[in-house]
Amino acid sequence: MLTEKRQEEIIKLIESKGSVTVQELTEYFQTSESTIRRDLNVLDKKGALVKVFGGAVQSDRKLTTREDKVSLRMELHREEKLRIGRHAAALIAPEDFVYLDAGTTTGAMIPYLSERSASFVTNAVSHALQLAENGFRVILIGGELKSSTEAIVGNEAFVTLQKYHFTKGFFGANGISRHTGFTTPDINEAMIKECAMKHTRQAYVLCDHSKFHQTTPICFGEFSCAQVITDRLPDESYQGIDNLTVVSKF
């Protein structure tokens, strides 16, 4: 196989799997480790992938602008979101004043919430309804309703959030990367997330493994500014990171 063709196939494999090992590639292409390592070096320099110990992972430089509706996202990685939500709900202590961001993963916390003395502020209409139905004290901030994510955004919401100081905040993200931080496609949602995060003593970003190595247009926080809770590590490059928690299975 020609070098250019093999490298194109390597990129396709990483895009479909997220990561590959040198051993997998040598077996797949029936070639030597040295040849595969040369290919990975070339593709890493081009920004087509990120070379890590023993293999390569998907590049963070691929920009994603698509944003699916809540009804579609609710069924994606459902079990993983419930595991993350259960773990996050257990972090809420008595008398906590909590910000709960819009999103399907943050919403997965609600069935597991048990601390009745905690109070909640949210920009998600569906979250507010569920919290109220379950008997929690909840404040829904005002502003413009974004239909695709069912989130309250806009200047009124931004001004309101500046008045609050939260003990804990739980946030969703469309993309997560050590290099580009926490990102979302919409500037209005990013402004609300960033404002709430800056007014939070302990911030948590909840995401399943599929959000890693994804970058969407607007950054609302550096990777180091929040504790990340996920269902599993995307690859070896995220091992040993202090602000990353992997939850166990049910």
C-alpha angles and dihedrals in degrees: 000000000000116000094240092050092049092050091050089053091049090055091050091051092051092047090054098041104027093228141025136191127229089242092054091051096047090052093044095050096030092230139119128284091239091057092050092047090052089051091050092049091053094046091046091055090050091052092241092123142354116250114221134173108299097002145347141282136208115284119252089216094082106104120216119197100169118109118190123211120260092250090060097042094050092074096044113102089346097166092048092051091051091052091050092045093051092051093047093048090057090060093068112103131197114292093009115158101216134195112207113194123212116265143097095260094050088046089057088070095066100077089053099048113118107155101104095184092063121099125214135211117189142169092207118096093202092049091051092051093049093047092050092047089052092053101255126140105249136177118202111202118226129239142087118341115229105208100203094058099021088232130142110234139157139081096305091055091046093052092047094052092054088068095060135080114197127201091208135010130192117202139185126217136193092210136020128190136154088228103042099027124211114345141182132183098237125071093207093055091043091056091052093047093047093047094049092045092052089053093050125095095204117020125194127190113205117205141146120234094266091072093065119099087020121121125190124186104267127055117208099175145005117255091247096055097077142034109252118217116195141155097242142350114269093217145331094283089075097053118120097016110149098212095052122090123190114201122217124239122270 
